[in-house]
Amino acid sequence: MTETPPALSAPVCSARGCRATAEWALRWNNPRLHTPQRRKTWLACPEHRPTLGAFLDARGFLREVLPVAPSPTLEA
């Protein structure tokens, strides 16, 4: 059985145990550790966007939420 290389797979939600396709990018940083320009990204499916966003926002880490850009390597 062959597996699809990770670079060619659809983006997957960052929620623990979720394998759904991510539709949202939650961009964040921890101001005690990162420079203001630095952004880390968690990916989220529609179901987990609110909970992942609330987790980051409660800590003051959430900076922006953007739709995940389509991958140029995946066929439509």
Distance bins in CASP14 RR format, pairs under 12 A and 6 or more apart:
PFRMAT RR
TARGET T0000
AUTHOR 0000-0000-0000
RMODE 2
METHOD distances of the structure
MODEL  1
2 8 0 0 0 0 0 1 0 0 0 0 0
3 9 0 0 0 0 1 0 0 0 0 0 0
4 10 0 0 0 0 1 0 0 0 0 0 0
4 12 0 0 0 0 0 1 0 0 0 0 0
4 73 0 0 0 0 0 1 0 0 0 0 0
4 74 0 0 0 0 1 0 0 0 0 0 0
4 75 0 0 0 0 0 1 0 0 0 0 0
5 73 0 0 0 0 1 0 0 0 0 0 0
5 74 0 0 0 0 0 1 0 0 0 0 0
6 12 0 0 0 0 1 0 0 0 0 0 0
6 71 0 0 0 0 0 1 0 0 0 0 0
6 73 0 0 0 0 0 1 0 0 0 0 0
7 71 0 0 0 0 1 0 0 0 0 0 0
7 72 0 0 0 0 0 1 0 0 0 0 0
7 73 1 0 0 1 0 0 0 0 0 0 0
7 74 0 0 0 0 1 0 0 0 0 0 0
8 71 0 0 0 0 1 0 0 0 0 0 0
8 72 0 0 0 0 0 1 0 0 0 0 0
8 73 1 0 1 0 0 0 0 0 0 0 0
8 74 1 0 0 1 0 0 0 0 0 0 0
8 75 0 0 0 0 1 0 0 0 0 0 0
9 19 0 0 0 0 0 1 0 0 0 0 0
9 21 0 0 0 0 1 0 0 0 0 0 0
9 22 0 0 0 0 0 1 0 0 0 0 0
9 43 0 0 0 0 0 1 0 0 0 0 0
9 71 0 0 0 0 1 0 0 0 0 0 0
9 73 0 0 0 0 1 0 0 0 0 0 0
9 74 0 0 0 0 1 0 0 0 0 0 0
10 19 0 0 0 0 0 1 0 0 0 0 0
10 20 0 0 0 0 1 0 0 0 0 0 0
10 21 1 0 1 0 0 0 0 0 0 0 0
10 22 1 0 0 1 0 0 0 0 0 0 0
10 23 0 0 0 0 0 1 0 0 0 0 0
10 43 0 0 0 0 0 1 0 0 0 0 0
10 45 0 0 0 0 0 1 0 0 0 0 0
10 68 0 0 0 0 1 0 0 0 0 0 0
10 70 0 0 0 0 1 0 0 0 0 0 0
10 71 1 0 0 1 0 0 0 0 0 0 0
10 73 0 0 0 0 0 1 0 0 0 0 0
10 74 1 0 0 1 0 0 0 0 0 0 0
10 75 0 0 0 0 0 1 0 0 0 0 0
10 76 0 0 0 0 0 1 0 0 0 0 0
11 18 0 0 0 0 0 1 0 0 0 0 0
11 19 0 0 0 0 0 1 0 0 0 0 0
11 20 0 0 0 0 0 1 0 0 0 0 0
11 21 1 0 0 1 0 0 0 0 0 0 0
11 22 1 0 1 0 0 0 0 0 0 0 0
11 23 0 0 0 0 1 0 0 0 0 0 0
11 24 0 0 0 0 1 0 0 0 0 0 0
11 25 0 0 0 0 1 0 0 0 0 0 0
11 41 0 0 0 0 1 0 0 0 0 0 0
11 42 0 0 0 0 0 1 0 0 0 0 0
11 43 1 0 1 0 0 0 0 0 0 0 0
11 44 0 0 0 0 1 0 0 0 0 0 0
11 45 0 0 0 0 1 0 0 0 0 0 0
11 67 0 0 0 0 0 1 0 0 0 0 0
11 68 1 0 1 0 0 0 0 0 0 0 0
11 69 0 0 0 0 1 0 0 0 0 0 0
11 70 0 0 0 0 1 0 0 0 0 0 0
11 71 1 0 0 1 0 0 0 0 0 0 0
11 73 0 0 0 0 0 1 0 0 0 0 0
11 74 0 0 0 0 1 0 0 0 0 0 0
12 18 1 0 0 1 0 0 0 0 0 0 0
12 19 1 0 1 0 0 0 0 0 0 0 0
12 20 1 0 0 1 0 0 0 0 0 0 0
12 21 1 0 0 1 0 0 0 0 0 0 0
12 22 1 0 1 0 0 0 0 0 0 0 0
12 23 0 0 0 0 0 1 0 0 0 0 0
12 42 0 0 0 0 0 1 0 0 0 0 0
12 43 1 0 0 1 0 0 0 0 0 0 0
12 44 0 0 0 0 0 1 0 0 0 0 0
12 45 0 0 0 0 1 0 0 0 0 0 0
12 48 0 0 0 0 0 1 0 0 0 0 0
12 68 0 0 0 0 0 1 0 0 0 0 0
13 19 1 0 0 1 0 0 0 0 0 0 0
13 20 1 0 1 0 0 0 0 0 0 0 0
13 21 1 0 0 1 0 0 0 0 0 0 0
13 22 1 0 1 0 0 0 0 0 0 0 0
13 23 0 0 0 0 1 0 0 0 0 0 0
13 24 0 0 0 0 1 0 0 0 0 0 0
13 25 0 0 0 0 0 1 0 0 0 0 0
13 26 0 0 0 0 0 1 0 0 0 0 0
13 42 0 0 0 0 1 0 0 0 0 0 0
13 43 1 0 1 0 0 0 0 0 0 0 0
13 44 1 0 1 0 0 0 0 0 0 0 0
13 45 1 0 1 0 0 0 0 0 0 0 0
13 46 0 0 0 0 1 0 0 0 0 0 0
13 47 1 0 0 1 0 0 0 0 0 0 0
13 48 1 0 1 0 0 0 0 0 0 0 0
13 49 0 0 0 0 1 0 0 0 0 0 0
13 51 0 0 0 0 0 1 0 0 0 0 0
13 52 0 0 0 0 1 0 0 0 0 0 0
13 68 0 0 0 0 0 1 0 0 0 0 0
14 20 0 0 0 0 0 1 0 0 0 0 0
14 22 1 0 0 1 0 0 0 0 0 0 0
14 24 0 0 0 0 1 0 0 0 0 0 0
14 25 0 0 0 0 1 0 0 0 0 0 0
14 26 0 0 0 0 1 0 0 0 0 0 0
14 28 0 0 0 0 0 1 0 0 0 0 0
14 40 0 0 0 0 0 1 0 0 0 0 0
14 41 0 0 0 0 1 0 0 0 0 0 0
14 42 1 0 1 0 0 0 0 0 0 0 0
14 43 1 0 1 0 0 0 0 0 0 0 0
14 44 1 0 0 1 0 0 0 0 0 0 0
14 45 0 0 0 0 1 0 0 0 0 0 0
14 48 1 0 0 1 0 0 0 0 0 0 0
14 49 0 0 0 0 0 1 0 0 0 0 0
14 51 0 0 0 0 0 1 0 0 0 0 0
14 52 1 0 0 1 0 0 0 0 0 0 0
14 53 0 0 0 0 0 1 0 0 0 0 0
14 55 0 0 0 0 0 1 0 0 0 0 0
14 56 0 0 0 0 0 1 0 0 0 0 0
14 68 0 0 0 0 0 1 0 0 0 0 0
15 22 0 0 0 0 1 0 0 0 0 0 0
15 24 0 0 0 0 0 1 0 0 0 0 0
15 26 0 0 0 0 0 1 0 0 0 0 0
15 42 0 0 0 0 1 0 0 0 0 0 0
15 43 0 0 0 0 1 0 0 0 0 0 0
15 44 1 0 0 1 0 0 0 0 0 0 0
15 45 1 0 0 1 0 0 0 0 0 0 0
15 46 0 0 0 0 0 1 0 0 0 0 0
15 47 0 0 0 0 1 0 0 0 0 0 0
15 48 1 1 0 0 0 0 0 0 0 0 0
15 49 0 0 0 0 1 0 0 0 0 0 0
15 50 0 0 0 0 0 1 0 0 0 0 0
15 51 1 0 0 1 0 0 0 0 0 0 0
15 52 1 0 0 1 0 0 0 0 0 0 0
15 53 0 0 0 0 0 1 0 0 0 0 0
15 55 0 0 0 0 1 0 0 0 0 0 0
16 42 0 0 0 0 0 1 0 0 0 0 0
16 48 0 0 0 0 1 0 0 0 0 0 0
16 51 0 0 0 0 0 1 0 0 0 0 0
16 52 0 0 0 0 0 1 0 0 0 0 0
16 55 0 0 0 0 0 1 0 0 0 0 0
17 45 0 0 0 0 0 1 0 0 0 0 0
17 47 0 0 0 0 0 1 0 0 0 0 0
17 48 0 0 0 0 1 0 0 0 0 0 0
18 42 0 0 0 0 0 1 0 0 0 0 0
18 43 0 0 0 0 1 0 0 0 0 0 0
18 44 0 0 0 0 1 0 0 0 0 0 0
18 45 1 0 0 1 0 0 0 0 0 0 0
18 46 0 0 0 0 0 1 0 0 0 0 0
18 47 1 0 0 1 0 0 0 0 0 0 0
18 48 1 0 1 0 0 0 0 0 0 0 0
18 49 0 0 0 0 0 1 0 0 0 0 0
18 51 0 0 0 0 0 1 0 0 0 0 0
18 52 0 0 0 0 1 0 0 0 0 0 0
19 43 0 0 0 0 0 1 0 0 0 0 0
19 45 0 0 0 0 1 0 0 0 0 0 0
19 47 0 0 0 0 0 1 0 0 0 0 0
19 48 0 0 0 0 0 1 0 0 0 0 0
20 43 0 0 0 0 1 0 0 0 0 0 0
20 44 0 0 0 0 1 0 0 0 0 0 0
20 45 1 1 0 0 0 0 0 0 0 0 0
20 46 0 0 0 0 1 0 0 0 0 0 0
20 47 1 0 0 1 0 0 0 0 0 0 0
20 48 1 0 0 1 0 0 0 0 0 0 0
20 49 0 0 0 0 0 1 0 0 0 0 0
20 68 0 0 0 0 0 1 0 0 0 0 0
21 43 0 0 0 0 1 0 0 0 0 0 0
21 44 0 0 0 0 0 1 0 0 0 0 0
21 45 1 0 0 1 0 0 0 0 0 0 0
21 46 0 0 0 0 1 0 0 0 0 0 0
21 47 0 0 0 0 0 1 0 0 0 0 0
21 48 0 0 0 0 0 1 0 0 0 0 0
21 68 0 0 0 0 1 0 0 0 0 0 0
21 70 0 0 0 0 0 1 0 0 0 0 0
21 71 0 0 0 0 0 1 0 0 0 0 0
21 74 0 0 0 0 0 1 0 0 0 0 0
22 41 0 0 0 0 1 0 0 0 0 0 0
22 42 0 0 0 0 1 0 0 0 0 0 0
22 43 1 1 0 0 0 0 0 0 0 0 0
22 44 1 0 1 0 0 0 0 0 0 0 0
22 45 1 0 1 0 0 0 0 0 0 0 0
22 46 0 0 0 0 1 0 0 0 0 0 0
22 47 0 0 0 0 0 1 0 0 0 0 0
22 48 0 0 0 0 1 0 0 0 0 0 0
22 49 0 0 0 0 1 0 0 0 0 0 0
22 52 0 0 0 0 0 1 0 0 0 0 0
22 65 0 0 0 0 0 1 0 0 0 0 0
22 66 0 0 0 0 0 1 0 0 0 0 0
22 67 0 0 0 0 1 0 0 0 0 0 0
22 68 1 0 1 0 0 0 0 0 0 0 0
22 69 0 0 0 0 0 1 0 0 0 0 0
22 70 0 0 0 0 0 1 0 0 0 0 0
22 71 0 0 0 0 0 1 0 0 0 0 0
23 43 0 0 0 0 1 0 0 0 0 0 0
23 44 1 0 0 1 0 0 0 0 0 0 0
23 45 1 0 0 1 0 0 0 0 0 0 0
23 46 1 0 1 0 0 0 0 0 0 0 0
23 47 0 0 0 0 1 0 0 0 0 0 0
23 48 0 0 0 0 0 1 0 0 0 0 0
23 49 1 0 0 1 0 0 0 0 0 0 0
23 65 0 0 0 0 0 1 0 0 0 0 0
23 66 0 0 0 0 0 1 0 0 0 0 0
23 67 1 0 0 1 0 0 0 0 0 0 0
23 68 1 0 1 0 0 0 0 0 0 0 0
23 69 0 0 0 0 0 1 0 0 0 0 0
23 70 0 0 0 0 0 1 0 0 0 0 0
24 41 0 0 0 0 1 0 0 0 0 0 0
24 42 0 0 0 0 1 0 0 0 0 0 0
24 43 1 0 0 1 0 0 0 0 0 0 0
24 44 1 0 1 0 0 0 0 0 0 0 0
24 45 1 0 0 1 0 0 0 0 0 0 0
24 46 1 0 0 1 0 0 0 0 0 0 0
24 47 0 0 0 0 0 1 0 0 0 0 0
24 48 0 0 0 0 1 0 0 0 0 0 0
24 49 1 0 1 0 0 0 0 0 0 0 0
24 50 0 0 0 0 0 1 0 0 0 0 0
24 51 0 0 0 0 0 1 0 0 0 0 0
24 52 0 0 0 0 1 0 0 0 0 0 0
24 53 0 0 0 0 1 0 0 0 0 0 0
24 56 0 0 0 0 0 1 0 0 0 0 0
24 62 0 0 0 0 0 1 0 0 0 0 0
24 64 0 0 0 0 0 1 0 0 0 0 0
24 65 1 0 1 0 0 0 0 0 0 0 0
24 66 1 0 0 1 0 0 0 0 0 0 0
24 67 1 0 0 1 0 0 0 0 0 0 0
24 68 1 0 0 1 0 0 0 0 0 0 0
24 69 0 0 0 0 0 1 0 0 0 0 0
25 39 0 0 0 0 1 0 0 0 0 0 0
25 40 0 0 0 0 0 1 0 0 0 0 0
25 41 1 0 1 0 0 0 0 0 0 0 0
25 42 1 0 0 1 0 0 0 0 0 0 0
25 43 1 0 0 1 0 0 0 0 0 0 0
25 44 1 0 0 1 0 0 0 0 0 0 0
25 45 0 0 0 0 0 1 0 0 0 0 0
25 49 0 0 0 0 1 0 0 0 0 0 0
25 52 0 0 0 0 0 1 0 0 0 0 0
25 53 0 0 0 0 0 1 0 0 0 0 0
25 56 0 0 0 0 0 1 0 0 0 0 0
25 62 0 0 0 0 0 1 0 0 0 0 0
25 63 0 0 0 0 0 1 0 0 0 0 0
25 64 0 0 0 0 1 0 0 0 0 0 0
25 65 1 0 0 1 0 0 0 0 0 0 0
25 66 1 0 1 0 0 0 0 0 0 0 0
25 67 1 0 0 1 0 0 0 0 0 0 0
25 68 1 0 1 0 0 0 0 0 0 0 0
25 69 0 0 0 0 1 0 0 0 0 0 0
26 39 0 0 0 0 1 0 0 0 0 0 0
26 40 0 0 0 0 1 0 0 0 0 0 0
26 41 1 0 0 1 0 0 0 0 0 0 0
26 42 1 0 1 0 0 0 0 0 0 0 0
26 43 1 0 0 1 0 0 0 0 0 0 0
26 44 1 0 1 0 0 0 0 0 0 0 0
26 45 0 0 0 0 0 1 0 0 0 0 0
26 48 0 0 0 0 1 0 0 0 0 0 0
26 49 1 0 0 1 0 0 0 0 0 0 0
26 50 0 0 0 0 0 1 0 0 0 0 0
26 51 0 0 0 0 0 1 0 0 0 0 0
26 52 1 0 1 0 0 0 0 0 0 0 0
26 53 1 0 1 0 0 0 0 0 0 0 0
26 54 0 0 0 0 0 1 0 0 0 0 0
26 55 0 0 0 0 1 0 0 0 0 0 0
26 56 1 0 0 1 0 0 0 0 0 0 0
26 57 0 0 0 0 1 0 0 0 0 0 0
26 61 0 0 0 0 1 0 0 0 0 0 0
26 62 1 0 0 1 0 0 0 0 0 0 0
26 63 0 0 0 0 1 0 0 0 0 0 0
26 64 1 0 0 1 0 0 0 0 0 0 0
26 65 1 0 1 0 0 0 0 0 0 0 0
26 66 0 0 0 0 1 0 0 0 0 0 0
26 67 0 0 0 0 0 1 0 0 0 0 0
26 68 0 0 0 0 0 1 0 0 0 0 0
27 34 0 0 0 0 0 1 0 0 0 0 0
27 37 0 0 0 0 0 1 0 0 0 0 0
27 38 0 0 0 0 1 0 0 0 0 0 0
27 39 1 0 1 0 0 0 0 0 0 0 0
27 40 1 0 0 1 0 0 0 0 0 0 0
27 41 1 0 1 0 0 0 0 0 0 0 0
27 42 0 0 0 0 1 0 0 0 0 0 0
27 43 0 0 0 0 0 1 0 0 0 0 0
27 44 0 0 0 0 0 1 0 0 0 0 0
27 52 0 0 0 0 0 1 0 0 0 0 0
27 53 0 0 0 0 0 1 0 0 0 0 0
27 56 0 0 0 0 1 0 0 0 0 0 0
27 61 0 0 0 0 1 0 0 0 0 0 0
27 62 1 0 0 1 0 0 0 0 0 0 0
27 63 1 0 1 0 0 0 0 0 0 0 0
27 64 1 0 1 0 0 0 0 0 0 0 0
27 65 1 0 0 1 0 0 0 0 0 0 0
27 66 1 0 0 1 0 0 0 0 0 0 0
27 67 0 0 0 0 0 1 0 0 0 0 0
27 68 0 0 0 0 0 1 0 0 0 0 0
28 34 0 0 0 0 1 0 0 0 0 0 0
28 38 0 0 0 0 1 0 0 0 0 0 0
28 39 1 0 0 1 0 0 0 0 0 0 0
28 40 1 0 1 0 0 0 0 0 0 0 0
28 41 1 0 0 1 0 0 0 0 0 0 0
28 42 1 0 0 1 0 0 0 0 0 0 0
28 43 0 0 0 0 0 1 0 0 0 0 0
28 44 0 0 0 0 0 1 0 0 0 0 0
28 52 0 0 0 0 1 0 0 0 0 0 0
28 53 0 0 0 0 1 0 0 0 0 0 0
28 55 0 0 0 0 1 0 0 0 0 0 0
28 56 1 0 1 0 0 0 0 0 0 0 0
28 57 0 0 0 0 1 0 0 0 0 0 0
28 58 0 0 0 0 0 1 0 0 0 0 0
28 59 0 0 0 0 1 0 0 0 0 0 0
28 60 0 0 0 0 1 0 0 0 0 0 0
28 61 1 0 1 0 0 0 0 0 0 0 0
28 62 1 0 1 0 0 0 0 0 0 0 0
28 63 1 0 1 0 0 0 0 0 0 0 0
28 64 0 0 0 0 1 0 0 0 0 0 0
28 65 0 0 0 0 1 0 0 0 0 0 0
28 66 0 0 0 0 0 1 0 0 0 0 0
29 35 1 0 0 1 0 0 0 0 0 0 0
29 36 1 0 0 1 0 0 0 0 0 0 0
29 37 0 0 0 0 1 0 0 0 0 0 0
29 38 1 0 1 0 0 0 0 0 0 0 0
29 39 1 0 1 0 0 0 0 0 0 0 0
29 40 1 0 0 1 0 0 0 0 0 0 0
29 41 0 0 0 0 0 1 0 0 0 0 0
29 42 0 0 0 0 0 1 0 0 0 0 0
29 56 0 0 0 0 1 0 0 0 0 0 0
29 59 0 0 0 0 0 1 0 0 0 0 0
29 60 0 0 0 0 1 0 0 0 0 0 0
29 61 1 0 0 1 0 0 0 0 0 0 0
29 62 0 0 0 0 1 0 0 0 0 0 0
29 63 1 0 0 1 0 0 0 0 0 0 0
29 64 0 0 0 0 0 1 0 0 0 0 0
30 36 0 0 0 0 0 1 0 0 0 0 0
30 38 0 0 0 0 1 0 0 0 0 0 0
30 39 0 0 0 0 0 1 0 0 0 0 0
30 40 0 0 0 0 1 0 0 0 0 0 0
30 56 0 0 0 0 1 0 0 0 0 0 0
30 59 1 0 0 1 0 0 0 0 0 0 0
30 60 0 0 0 0 1 0 0 0 0 0 0
30 61 1 0 1 0 0 0 0 0 0 0 0
30 62 0 0 0 0 0 1 0 0 0 0 0
30 63 0 0 0 0 0 1 0 0 0 0 0
31 37 0 0 0 0 0 1 0 0 0 0 0
31 38 0 0 0 0 1 0 0 0 0 0 0
31 39 0 0 0 0 0 1 0 0 0 0 0
31 59 0 0 0 0 1 0 0 0 0 0 0
31 60 1 0 0 1 0 0 0 0 0 0 0
31 61 1 0 0 1 0 0 0 0 0 0 0
31 62 0 0 0 0 0 1 0 0 0 0 0
31 63 0 0 0 0 1 0 0 0 0 0 0
32 38 0 0 0 0 0 1 0 0 0 0 0
32 59 0 0 0 0 0 1 0 0 0 0 0
32 60 0 0 0 0 0 1 0 0 0 0 0
32 61 0 0 0 0 1 0 0 0 0 0 0
33 40 0 0 0 0 1 0 0 0 0 0 0
33 59 0 0 0 0 0 1 0 0 0 0 0
33 61 0 0 0 0 1 0 0 0 0 0 0
34 40 1 0 0 1 0 0 0 0 0 0 0
34 61 0 0 0 0 1 0 0 0 0 0 0
34 63 0 0 0 0 0 1 0 0 0 0 0
36 63 0 0 0 0 1 0 0 0 0 0 0
37 63 0 0 0 0 0 1 0 0 0 0 0
38 61 0 0 0 0 0 1 0 0 0 0 0
38 63 0 0 0 0 1 0 0 0 0 0 0
39 56 0 0 0 0 0 1 0 0 0 0 0
39 61 0 0 0 0 0 1 0 0 0 0 0
39 62 0 0 0 0 0 1 0 0 0 0 0
39 63 1 0 0 1 0 0 0 0 0 0 0
39 64 1 0 0 1 0 0 0 0 0 0 0
39 65 0 0 0 0 0 1 0 0 0 0 0
39 66 0 0 0 0 0 1 0 0 0 0 0
40 56 0 0 0 0 1 0 0 0 0 0 0
40 61 0 0 0 0 1 0 0 0 0 0 0
40 62 0 0 0 0 0 1 0 0 0 0 0
40 63 0 0 0 0 1 0 0 0 0 0 0
40 64 0 0 0 0 0 1 0 0 0 0 0
41 52 0 0 0 0 0 1 0 0 0 0 0
41 56 0 0 0 0 0 1 0 0 0 0 0
41 61 0 0 0 0 0 1 0 0 0 0 0
41 62 0 0 0 0 0 1 0 0 0 0 0
41 63 0 0 0 0 0 1 0 0 0 0 0
41 64 0 0 0 0 1 0 0 0 0 0 0
41 65 0 0 0 0 0 1 0 0 0 0 0
41 66 0 0 0 0 1 0 0 0 0 0 0
41 68 0 0 0 0 1 0 0 0 0 0 0
41 69 0 0 0 0 0 1 0 0 0 0 0
42 48 0 0 0 0 1 0 0 0 0 0 0
42 49 0 0 0 0 1 0 0 0 0 0 0
42 51 0 0 0 0 0 1 0 0 0 0 0
42 52 1 0 1 0 0 0 0 0 0 0 0
42 53 0 0 0 0 1 0 0 0 0 0 0
42 55 0 0 0 0 1 0 0 0 0 0 0
42 56 1 0 0 1 0 0 0 0 0 0 0
42 61 0 0 0 0 1 0 0 0 0 0 0
42 62 0 0 0 0 1 0 0 0 0 0 0
42 63 0 0 0 0 0 1 0 0 0 0 0
42 64 0 0 0 0 0 1 0 0 0 0 0
42 65 0 0 0 0 1 0 0 0 0 0 0
42 66 0 0 0 0 0 1 0 0 0 0 0
42 68 0 0 0 0 0 1 0 0 0 0 0
43 49 0 0 0 0 1 0 0 0 0 0 0
43 52 0 0 0 0 1 0 0 0 0 0 0
43 53 0 0 0 0 0 1 0 0 0 0 0
43 65 0 0 0 0 0 1 0 0 0 0 0
43 66 0 0 0 0 0 1 0 0 0 0 0
43 67 0 0 0 0 0 1 0 0 0 0 0
43 68 1 0 0 1 0 0 0 0 0 0 0
43 69 0 0 0 0 0 1 0 0 0 0 0
43 71 0 0 0 0 0 1 0 0 0 0 0
44 50 0 0 0 0 1 0 0 0 0 0 0
44 51 0 0 0 0 1 0 0 0 0 0 0
44 52 1 0 1 0 0 0 0 0 0 0 0
44 53 1 0 0 1 0 0 0 0 0 0 0
44 54 0 0 0 0 0 1 0 0 0 0 0
44 55 0 0 0 0 0 1 0 0 0 0 0
44 56 0 0 0 0 0 1 0 0 0 0 0
44 62 0 0 0 0 0 1 0 0 0 0 0
44 65 0 0 0 0 1 0 0 0 0 0 0
44 66 0 0 0 0 0 1 0 0 0 0 0
44 67 0 0 0 0 0 1 0 0 0 0 0
44 68 0 0 0 0 1 0 0 0 0 0 0
45 51 0 0 0 0 0 1 0 0 0 0 0
45 52 0 0 0 0 1 0 0 0 0 0 0
45 68 0 0 0 0 1 0 0 0 0 0 0
46 52 0 0 0 0 0 1 0 0 0 0 0
46 65 0 0 0 0 0 1 0 0 0 0 0
46 67 0 0 0 0 0 1 0 0 0 0 0
46 68 0 0 0 0 0 1 0 0 0 0 0
48 54 0 0 0 0 0 1 0 0 0 0 0
48 55 0 0 0 0 1 0 0 0 0 0 0
48 56 0 0 0 0 0 1 0 0 0 0 0
49 55 0 0 0 0 0 1 0 0 0 0 0
49 56 0 0 0 0 0 1 0 0 0 0 0
49 57 0 0 0 0 0 1 0 0 0 0 0
49 62 0 0 0 0 0 1 0 0 0 0 0
49 65 1 0 0 1 0 0 0 0 0 0 0
49 66 0 0 0 0 0 1 0 0 0 0 0
49 67 0 0 0 0 0 1 0 0 0 0 0
49 68 0 0 0 0 0 1 0 0 0 0 0
50 56 0 0 0 0 0 1 0 0 0 0 0
50 57 0 0 0 0 0 1 0 0 0 0 0
50 62 0 0 0 0 0 1 0 0 0 0 0
50 65 0 0 0 0 0 1 0 0 0 0 0
51 57 0 0 0 0 0 1 0 0 0 0 0
51 58 0 0 0 0 0 1 0 0 0 0 0
52 58 0 0 0 0 0 1 0 0 0 0 0
52 59 0 0 0 0 0 1 0 0 0 0 0
52 61 0 0 0 0 0 1 0 0 0 0 0
52 62 0 0 0 0 1 0 0 0 0 0 0
52 65 0 0 0 0 1 0 0 0 0 0 0
53 59 0 0 0 0 0 1 0 0 0 0 0
53 60 0 0 0 0 0 1 0 0 0 0 0
53 61 0 0 0 0 1 0 0 0 0 0 0
53 62 1 0 1 0 0 0 0 0 0 0 0
53 63 0 0 0 0 0 1 0 0 0 0 0
53 64 0 0 0 0 0 1 0 0 0 0 0
53 65 1 0 0 1 0 0 0 0 0 0 0
54 60 0 0 0 0 0 1 0 0 0 0 0
54 61 0 0 0 0 0 1 0 0 0 0 0
54 62 0 0 0 0 1 0 0 0 0 0 0
54 65 0 0 0 0 0 1 0 0 0 0 0
55 61 0 0 0 0 1 0 0 0 0 0 0
55 62 0 0 0 0 1 0 0 0 0 0 0
56 62 1 1 0 0 0 0 0 0 0 0 0
56 63 0 0 0 0 1 0 0 0 0 0 0
56 64 0 0 0 0 0 1 0 0 0 0 0
56 65 0 0 0 0 1 0 0 0 0 0 0
57 63 0 0 0 0 1 0 0 0 0 0 0
57 64 0 0 0 0 0 1 0 0 0 0 0
57 65 0 0 0 0 1 0 0 0 0 0 0
68 74 0 0 0 0 0 1 0 0 0 0 0
70 76 1 0 0 1 0 0 0 0 0 0 0
END
